Amino acid sequence: MANAPGAVDTSYSGDSLMGVSIAIAVLQVLIVTLRFYARSVQRVALALDDYLILLALVAGLGYHLEYVLQTPEKLVALQKGLVANQVLDFPFTVTPAKISILLFYARIFTTTNFRILAGMVGAIVLAHGISVFFAAIFQCLPVQYAWDKNIPGGSCFDQQAFYRYVSPPNILTDVLILIMPLPFVWRLHTRLTQKLALTGVFILGGL
């Protein structure tokens, strides 16, 4: 249906989403840059956790779904984008970021028990990322059926269940990464105010 004279075309939402994406991207780049600057000022050698964090900078934009559903070529582009996001998100964004944090923890807390705990959580994070990577690629057979439903004989597994069951391990490792340093912080032989300050720094990650 054609828009009435003087009406604003609201089908495209990319501009507004682009503004949000740019703001978040700038903040992410600033934080990572400050991380490397702090390493330089302190003359601390860069480690694997510093490089892994560079993989966690991704953003995007798009159209309203109602408009996309009426525009076949944009629907195909949307589906391809969703598949690409599923393939790249956990393995190359979430997983490296979490492993980077765990490696950073292991450099701070050098006790055997903590390193074993960090290794166990890291193994869960890595296994989750790898499994999501392959599940996202082969969610449909043939693979192209994920964005082209005109391919005869194609099929997909339950994608709603995929999203549902991907989340709990991700949330679990989030919580573990947030709380695992706290018992070790409170065992430090230091003032209560310093323990509270350190606790606040780690809990800040919950934001």
Order of alpha helices (4+ residues) and beta strands (2+ residues): alpha-alpha-alpha-alpha-alpha-alpha-beta-beta-alpha-alpha-alpha
